[in-house]
Amino acid sequence: MSRTAISRRQFASDNYAGICPEAFAAMTEANQAHEESYGNDRWTEQAANLIREVFETDCEVFFLFNGTASNSLSLASLCQSYHSVLCHELAHIEVAECGAPEFFANGSKVLLLEGGHGKVEPKTIERAVNKRTDIHYPKPRVLSLTQPTELGTLYSLDELGALADAARGFKLRVHMDGARFANAVAALNVAPKELTWKRGVDVLCFGGTKNGLGVGEAVVFFDKELAREFDYRCKQGGQLASKMRFLAAPWVGMLRDGAWLRHAGHANRMAQRLEAALAKVPAIRIVHPVNTNSVFAKMSDQVVKGMHERGWKFYNHVGSEGEARLMCSWDTTEEDVDAFAEDARILCDAGEARAPG
Ligand SMILES: Cc1ncc(COP(=O)(O)O)c(C=O)c1O
């Protein structure tokens, strides 16, 4: 099957966007000479130090290729095979990683928690932990939170604090899937430490790809003891980049002058603009609070079909049945947003005109 290039910017995923200029420029800089391999290069050192500066603490940092591996290998380093990981039922580690967390943790079970708008609540942790405490049940060991959630919503500082307290009360470690962590920091406008180690997060998977890198996530261990032999885990899991500088340099480009927050803030603002435009269309309902760079909109099947026919790409399988997920990226423009909203409005108006009175 032949595939054609996509001729316009889309709302299907922030993975559709290209590499942002700051990341690209740093890659080019890193391409000037020979450097040591497997992470023993200047770029990797500089990127790790910049991450330590961002979090204002002496953490252990590893650069991996993608989010699935970052989540899976970091969870594996927190668990024995007989442990379990508690997470929201829509968590990426449950619904979109093909069982990799269980695989890399040698069978640790993922236990699911319910909660509105993609968010876990302390009482569900308590229920899950107390459901069974006998030797026949996998022992809860980790609470995994996604910030922002898979539905683009955010845990406030207070909510994070309450969740971490609950986790600590049950001797659970706290893992954070931060595939869009930059969007969370930009939206909440707080120091990154306030969302992580100060709230009891032991390990963060800090997303780079959706923020504007070509490839790459950083695994950040705030509890350094948990990072013991993580380099071996990465190597065994096929995640030790030989030319590591090309994973690390884009982080330098993003972090050294604050591009990561500029891009995330821009994507968040584009989502707000899209929400405002779609909210004016009576036949469209926004179904989750728009806290970061995604908008979840309920529209009729006919409108969805019409939008697809007009060349718009977006997913319908992330939230509940029939919710369109619309993602904004670092390069989404106001014109893109307005064009999408206008097409949706035209199709909704046409549907109403056709609807029986
Ligand atoms: C919440 C979340 N976590 C992790 C990931 C990373 O996944 P990947 O393995 O595709 O990089 C994604 C990507 O869609 C995500 O949305």
The ligand as a Gaussian input file, in Angstrom:
#p B3LYP/6-31G(d) Opt

LIG

0 1
 C        0.393000       8.743000      28.516000
 C        1.438000       8.165000      27.614000
 N        2.467000       7.513000      28.134000
 C        3.464000       7.051000      27.390000
 C        3.450000       7.223000      26.022000
 C        4.661000       6.807000      25.219000
 O        4.485000       5.841000      24.313000
 P        5.543000       5.433000      23.194000
 O        6.053000       4.108000      23.609000
 O        4.728000       5.372000      21.961000
 O        6.632000       6.447000      23.140000
 C        2.369000       7.846000      25.409000
 C        2.283000       7.981000      23.944000
 O        1.255000       8.067000      23.350000
 C        1.332000       8.353000      26.230000
 O        0.289000       9.003000      25.700000

